[in-house]
Amino acid sequence: MEELIAGAYKLAGFSSVIITPKSGDHGRDVIATSPDGYTVRILDQAKKYGPDKVVGYDAIRAFIMVLDADRATRGFLTTTGIKRSGELARGAGP
């Protein structure tokens, strides 16, 4: 799935697209940087789940902390599973 995500960023014109190693990636599966090298830094985390598995609050909170620590301008959590309505909004804060 990471290769598909990285390919989409490359097609969108991002100059640097990195697929991180499977282990030790600290929650960053794909890192995409805009052509100028610093304006937009996107982190994408891929979750390969079954059709009935939900991305939980803990995974979302952990990813938000990674975005903050890595100074990303945007973040996407891409999943093959499902997400309950409003889950990201509840996971992001009060």
SULQUI-V410139 format. One record per residue. N is the residue number from 1. RES is the residue in three letters. SS is DSSP state (2 for helix, 1 for strand, 0 for the rest). PSI is psi in degrees with one decimal (999 if undefined). Layout:
n = (N:N)
res = (RES:RES)
ss = (SS:SS)
psi = (PSI:PSI)
This chain:
n = (1:2:3:4:5:6:7:8:9:10:11:12:13:14:15:16:17:18:19:20:21:22:23:24:25:26:27:28:29:30:31:32:33:34:35:36:37:38:39:40:41:42:43:44:45:46:47:48:49:50:51:52:53:54:55:56:57:58:59:60:61:62:63:64:65:66:67:68:69:70:71:72:73:74:75:76:77:78:79:80:81:82:83:84:85:86:87:88:89:90:91:92:93:94)
res = (MET:GLU:GLU:LEU:ILE:ALA:GLY:ALA:TYR:LYS:LEU:ALA:GLY:PHE:SER:SER:VAL:ILE:ILE:THR:PRO:LYS:SER:GLY:ASP:HIS:GLY:ARG:ASP:VAL:ILE:ALA:THR:SER:PRO:ASP:GLY:TYR:THR:VAL:ARG:ILE:LEU:ASP:GLN:ALA:LYS:LYS:TYR:GLY:PRO:ASP:LYS:VAL:VAL:GLY:TYR:ASP:ALA:ILE:ARG:ALA:PHE:ILE:MET:VAL:LEU:ASP:ALA:ASP:ARG:ALA:THR:ARG:GLY:PHE:LEU:THR:THR:THR:GLY:ILE:LYS:ARG:SER:GLY:GLU:LEU:ALA:ARG:GLY:ALA:GLY:PRO)
ss = (0:2:2:2:2:2:2:2:2:2:2:0:0:0:0:1:1:1:1:0:0:0:0:0:0:0:0:0:0:1:1:1:1:0:0:0:0:0:0:0:1:1:1:1:1:1:1:0:0:0:0:0:0:1:0:0:2:2:2:2:2:2:2:2:2:2:2:2:2:0:0:0:0:1:1:1:1:1:1:0:0:1:0:0:0:0:2:2:2:2:2:2:0:0)
psi = (-35.1:-37.1:-38.4:-44.8:-47.0:-41.0:-37.7:-41.5:-39.9:-43.6:-29.5:-5.6:9.2:134.8:-31.4:118.2:118.9:129.8:121.0:161.9:157.3:-32.8:150.7:21.6:-4.7:35.4:10.4:108.2:-36.7:132.7:122.5:134.0:141.1:162.0:-31.2:-6.2:-8.2:-18.1:-46.0:124.0:112.3:134.5:135.8:128.5:126.5:131.7:112.2:96.6:160.3:168.2:-21.4:1.8:136.4:138.7:118.8:171.1:-41.7:-41.8:-39.7:-45.9:-43.6:-40.9:-38.6:-39.8:-38.1:-43.4:-43.9:-47.8:-32.7:-0.8:39.1:146.6:-21.7:154.5:144.5:135.1:107.5:129.9:152.7:-5.9:-150.1:165.9:131.6:148.7:128.8:2.0:-45.5:-39.3:-41.1:-35.8:-22.8:-13.4:-169.8:999)
